[in-house]
Amino acid sequence: MMSNFGTVEFKMPKVSWAFQSLQERQKTMKTILRITSTLAFLLITSLSCSQKTFDTDRSNRTQGDYALLTGPYPNGINTRISLNKTNIVGSKNGTFSHKLQLKAPGFYSLNYTREKILLFISPGDRINIGFNKSSPTFSGIGSSVNTFIQEHTRLAKSNSSFLDKNNQAVFSLEPDEFKRKIDSLESAENKLLNNFLFDNKNVPFNFKSKLDIDILYRNKRYRLLYPHNYNRYKNFKKKAAVRSDYFDNIVKGSFDDPALLESKDYIRCINYYLDILSVGEYKFRNLEHAPGERINSRYRAIIDLDANQEIKDFFLGEHFKQLIATYSVLALEYGYRKFIKDCKNEGIKQEIAELYEMGHHRRKEAHEIKVYKHIGDIELEAHIFYPDDFKTTDKRPAHLYFYGGGWAMGMPEWSYNACKKAASEGRVGITFDYRLRHVHGATIQESVSDALAAVAWVRGHSPELGVDQEKILVEGFSAGGHLAACTAMIDNPEDFGVDSEFSTKPNAVILGSTPYDIRGRDVYEINYDPASISPIDLIKNGLPPMLLFHGEEDNIVKFSEFQAFIAAMKSTNNEFIYRSFKGAGHYYNGGGESDSEVRSKMTTEFLEKHGYLMK
């Protein structure tokens, strides 16, 4: 017999009952009982040692309706940490002790510095948490399950990282091969979870249920992404050979149980499914470039779901939270009235009503809002910020901003802080609305038309704005940078529908994370030549001074675009200054600690040199 103590052999005595006396039979029976008892003891011991419980120290778990979290404060006493939305206060010696009242096991979010980790806490737990650069460590009662959560999180992140790094290779696979690849990633997660559950039989059901749902919907989302990425990597010419009900089959059975809403992976998956429904006939092509308005079409997709009302209300609320954070509230008025009527959850309606009111209130930060362009029923606005001691007779420099957002989303309010800074330095700061794909169904060419009109409008209204017509600086980030570049480089504004006696060209330009080649960014049903609005094709002598920034690890606008533009500019006599940032992404994330200071210093020097700093 095998036991955890090694191999044990027992030889049972050979017995012939017919030739034994009563005394000998009794002696033999005692021997057999002794051996049997020993075998039973070893068997039980072996099973106990090979099958762990939920916590090896479970016998030490105290009774009660609270758990205790302790540990050193991460990065010192000044760092804030919280459990869900409750702040955890540290002591003077740099440690914390937090008593959590609870009656049942459950999941909690521990937030510290810029990190967020998932914890599973049960009544009676005494968890000591250690913070380090890689991941937290746990000891004490309740530690084993939380150590596993971190292990599982690392695997999920590893799978996600694998798909990021091999995105084109994986999503270019044909359907059966792609399915096998995602199946293998999902299987690895399930295997890790099942092994843990096999060794820990007493884990509460809600622990297993939550992780099962997370794994399932994380990988369902990868499957939803497949047709769109496939189309993208096939140069938008070939669609994946999947069934017409491909998307619906993936999410089948996902709308009956409101408990699913506890999973962020479920929410993320269903939100993407709703994005798919919002593009109609383009749902098997790349979503990023699909034309057409999205705000109301996505709302209709939620309303039309055959779903539990609680689930439907939740996603209606999520929809409007995202809209209010991404678009001007003026574009949401019709949809908001519909929402108040269609949503049945009073708490969600109240939350959205407050956010909607905040959206209107934030517009009041601008000193003045004027309409600079009409297109049918569409009114495009200029949001204006004046210096404190401003007079219209001052003839101040103007600093114009175009926000980013892939020509599809965004709002002037995103540039309010930049405008305030410009005003504090003596310039008139103005940020402009322009037509967007998701709001107006606009093409990039139409967005360019609006940017050209904005510059001409500022010149034409310079007396009432109090700006100097020869001191107009245009700045933009990402898609806004592209619009800013186009205003400086396009010589034929009339071909874009801009018929003005005033110049559409600025006197100086600042560009950040800018797309310089528009080929492939507006791909469906366009009736113009992308070269006509691609800065890489518009380079010539006589351009205004430029300051350009770009991250070398930008995964949205490739660094190679920036390099090509700089190389072409070097063959001209134009004045331009540029800087790239090693390790920095599209939003300059991941770069060096001093990168922000470098950009600020270079910008200040550029402004001073060209006369845009008034104080």
QUIBEL-V240205 format. One record per backbone hydrogen bond with DSSP energy under -1.0 kcal/mol. NH is the residue of the N-H (numbers start at 0). CO is the residue of the C=O. E is the energy in kcal/mol with one decimal. If there is no record, write none. Layout:
BEGIN
NH_CO_E ; NH_CO_E
END
This chain:
BEGIN
2_5_-2.0 ; 5_2_-1.7 ; 7_0_-2.9 ; 18_15_-1.4 ; 19_16_-1.3 ; 24_20_-2.6 ; 25_21_-2.2 ; 26_22_-1.9 ; 27_23_-2.4 ; 28_24_-2.4 ; 29_25_-2.0 ; 30_26_-1.7 ; 31_27_-2.3 ; 32_28_-2.6 ; 33_29_-2.2 ; 34_30_-2.2 ; 35_31_-2.6 ; 36_32_-2.4 ; 37_33_-2.0 ; 38_34_-2.4 ; 39_35_-2.5 ; 40_36_-2.4 ; 41_37_-2.5 ; 42_38_-2.5 ; 43_39_-2.4 ; 44_40_-2.5 ; 45_41_-2.6 ; 46_42_-2.4 ; 47_43_-2.4 ; 48_44_-2.2 ; 49_45_-2.0 ; 50_46_-1.3 ; 57_54_-1.9 ; 59_56_-1.8 ; 60_57_-1.7 ; 66_99_-2.5 ; 67_124_-2.4 ; 68_97_-2.8 ; 69_126_-2.4 ; 70_95_-1.5 ; 72_93_-3.0 ; 75_72_-1.4 ; 78_75_-1.3 ; 81_110_-2.3 ; 82_85_-2.7 ; 83_108_-3.8 ; 85_82_-2.5 ; 87_80_-2.8 ; 90_94_-3.6 ; 93_90_-1.6 ; 95_70_-2.8 ; 97_68_-3.4 ; 99_66_-3.2 ; 101_64_-3.3 ; 105_120_-2.1 ; 107_118_-2.7 ; 109_116_-3.0 ; 110_81_-2.9 ; 111_114_-2.1 ; 114_111_-3.5 ; 116_109_-2.7 ; 118_107_-3.1 ; 120_105_-2.7 ; 123_65_-2.6 ; 124_121_-2.1 ; 125_140_-1.5 ; 126_67_-2.0 ; 127_138_-3.0 ; 128_69_-3.2 ; 129_136_-2.8 ; 136_129_-2.8 ; 138_127_-1.7 ; 142_139_-1.7 ; 146_142_-2.4 ; 147_143_-2.0 ; 148_144_-1.9 ; 149_145_-1.6 ; 150_146_-1.7 ; 151_147_-3.0 ; 152_148_-2.6 ; 153_149_-2.1 ; 154_150_-1.7 ; 155_151_-2.5 ; 156_152_-2.5 ; 157_153_-2.2 ; 158_154_-2.5 ; 159_155_-2.2 ; 160_156_-2.8 ; 161_157_-2.3 ; 162_158_-2.0 ; 163_159_-2.1 ; 164_160_-2.6 ; 165_161_-1.9 ; 169_165_-2.7 ; 170_166_-2.7 ; 171_167_-1.1 ; 172_169_-1.4 ; 177_173_-2.6 ; 178_174_-2.5 ; 179_175_-2.0 ; 180_176_-2.0 ; 181_177_-2.4 ; 182_178_-2.8 ; 183_179_-2.0 ; 184_180_-1.5 ; 185_181_-2.7 ; 186_182_-2.7 ; 187_183_-1.7 ; 188_184_-1.5 ; 189_185_-2.3 ; 190_186_-2.7 ; 191_187_-1.8 ; 192_188_-2.1 ; 193_189_-3.0 ; 194_190_-2.3 ; 195_191_-1.6 ; 196_192_-2.5 ; 197_193_-2.2 ; 198_194_-1.5 ; 200_51_-1.0 ; 202_199_-1.3 ; 206_203_-1.1 ; 207_203_-1.2 ; 208_204_-2.7 ; 209_205_-1.9 ; 210_206_-1.9 ; 211_207_-2.6 ; 212_208_-2.2 ; 213_209_-2.4 ; 214_210_-2.5 ; 215_211_-2.4 ; 216_212_-2.6 ; 217_213_-2.1 ; 218_214_-1.8 ; 219_215_-1.7 ; 220_216_-1.8 ; 221_217_-1.2 ; 222_218_-1.7 ; 223_219_-2.1 ; 224_220_-2.0 ; 228_224_-2.1 ; 229_225_-2.8 ; 230_226_-2.1 ; 231_227_-1.9 ; 232_228_-2.7 ; 234_231_-1.3 ; 235_230_-2.9 ; 236_233_-1.7 ; 241_239_-2.1 ; 245_242_-1.7 ; 248_244_-2.5 ; 249_245_-1.4 ; 250_246_-1.5 ; 253_250_-1.6 ; 259_256_-1.9 ; 260_257_-1.8 ; 261_258_-1.7 ; 262_259_-2.1 ; 266_262_-1.9 ; 267_263_-2.6 ; 268_264_-2.1 ; 269_265_-2.7 ; 270_266_-2.4 ; 271_267_-1.6 ; 272_268_-2.0 ; 273_269_-2.3 ; 274_270_-1.7 ; 275_271_-2.1 ; 276_272_-2.1 ; 277_273_-1.5 ; 278_275_-1.3 ; 279_276_-1.1 ; 281_278_-1.9 ; 282_279_-1.8 ; 284_281_-2.2 ; 289_286_-1.0 ; 293_437_-2.9 ; 294_437_-1.4 ; 297_293_-2.4 ; 298_294_-1.3 ; 299_295_-2.3 ; 300_296_-1.6 ; 301_297_-1.6 ; 302_298_-2.3 ; 303_299_-2.2 ; 304_301_-1.3 ; 306_304_-1.6 ; 307_254_-3.1 ; 311_307_-2.5 ; 312_308_-3.0 ; 313_309_-1.9 ; 314_310_-2.1 ; 315_311_-2.0 ; 316_312_-2.4 ; 317_313_-2.5 ; 318_314_-2.3 ; 319_315_-2.0 ; 320_316_-2.3 ; 321_317_-2.2 ; 322_318_-2.1 ; 323_319_-2.6 ; 324_320_-1.5 ; 326_322_-3.1 ; 330_327_-1.7 ; 331_328_-1.6 ; 335_331_-2.9 ; 336_332_-1.8 ; 337_333_-1.7 ; 338_334_-2.5 ; 339_335_-2.3 ; 340_336_-1.1 ; 341_337_-2.6 ; 342_338_-2.8 ; 348_344_-2.3 ; 349_345_-2.3 ; 350_346_-2.0 ; 351_347_-2.5 ; 352_348_-2.4 ; 353_349_-2.0 ; 354_350_-1.9 ; 355_351_-2.8 ; 356_352_-2.1 ; 357_353_-2.1 ; 358_354_-2.1 ; 359_355_-1.7 ; 360_356_-2.4 ; 361_357_-2.5 ; 363_360_-1.6 ; 364_361_-1.6 ; 365_362_-1.3 ; 366_383_-1.6 ; 367_383_-1.4 ; 369_381_-2.4 ; 371_379_-2.5 ; 372_379_-1.2 ; 374_377_-2.4 ; 377_374_-2.3 ; 379_372_-2.7 ; 381_369_-3.3 ; 382_430_-2.9 ; 383_367_-3.2 ; 384_428_-3.0 ; 389_386_-1.4 ; 393_390_-2.3 ; 395_465_-3.1 ; 397_470_-2.8 ; 398_427_-2.9 ; 399_472_-3.4 ; 400_429_-2.6 ; 401_474_-1.9 ; 407_404_-1.7 ; 408_404_-1.7 ; 409_325_-1.0 ; 413_410_-1.8 ; 414_411_-2.4 ; 415_412_-1.6 ; 418_414_-2.3 ; 419_415_-2.5 ; 420_416_-2.1 ; 421_417_-2.3 ; 422_418_-2.5 ; 423_419_-2.1 ; 425_422_-1.6 ; 426_421_-2.6 ; 427_396_-2.6 ; 428_384_-2.1 ; 429_398_-2.4 ; 430_382_-2.2 ; 431_400_-1.8 ; 432_380_-2.7 ; 436_406_-2.4 ; 437_407_-1.1 ; 439_435_-2.6 ; 440_436_-1.4 ; 441_435_-1.4 ; 446_442_-1.5 ; 447_443_-2.4 ; 448_444_-2.1 ; 449_445_-1.7 ; 450_446_-1.8 ; 451_447_-2.4 ; 452_448_-2.0 ; 453_449_-1.9 ; 454_450_-1.7 ; 455_451_-1.9 ; 456_452_-2.4 ; 457_453_-2.1 ; 458_454_-1.9 ; 459_455_-2.6 ; 460_456_-1.8 ; 461_458_-1.3 ; 464_460_-1.9 ; 465_461_-1.6 ; 466_461_-1.7 ; 467_395_-2.8 ; 470_467_-2.2 ; 472_397_-3.0 ; 473_507_-2.4 ; 474_399_-3.0 ; 475_509_-1.8 ; 476_401_-1.3 ; 477_511_-3.1 ; 479_476_-2.1 ; 481_477_-1.9 ; 482_478_-1.9 ; 483_479_-2.3 ; 484_480_-2.6 ; 485_481_-2.3 ; 486_482_-1.8 ; 487_483_-1.1 ; 488_484_-1.2 ; 489_485_-2.3 ; 494_491_-1.7 ; 495_492_-1.8 ; 496_493_-1.5 ; 497_492_-2.1 ; 506_471_-3.4 ; 507_471_-1.1 ; 508_544_-2.2 ; 509_473_-2.1 ; 510_546_-2.9 ; 511_475_-1.7 ; 512_548_-1.6 ; 520_517_-2.4 ; 531_528_-2.2 ; 532_529_-1.5 ; 533_530_-1.1 ; 535_515_-2.7 ; 536_533_-2.2 ; 537_534_-1.3 ; 545_574_-1.6 ; 546_508_-1.9 ; 547_576_-2.5 ; 548_510_-2.1 ; 549_578_-1.4 ; 551_580_-2.4 ; 552_583_-2.9 ; 553_550_-1.3 ; 560_557_-1.5 ; 562_558_-2.4 ; 563_559_-2.3 ; 564_560_-2.2 ; 565_561_-2.6 ; 566_562_-2.5 ; 567_563_-2.1 ; 568_564_-2.4 ; 569_565_-1.7 ; 570_567_-1.2 ; 571_568_-1.8 ; 576_545_-2.5 ; 578_547_-1.9 ; 580_549_-1.8 ; 583_580_-1.7 ; 584_588_-2.7 ; 587_584_-1.8 ; 590_587_-1.0 ; 594_591_-1.3 ; 597_593_-2.2 ; 598_594_-2.5 ; 599_595_-2.4 ; 600_596_-2.6 ; 601_597_-2.6 ; 602_598_-2.3 ; 603_599_-2.4 ; 604_600_-2.3 ; 605_601_-2.1 ; 606_602_-2.6 ; 607_603_-2.6 ; 608_604_-2.4 ; 609_605_-1.6 ; 610_607_-1.2 ; 611_606_-3.2 ; 613_424_-2.3
END
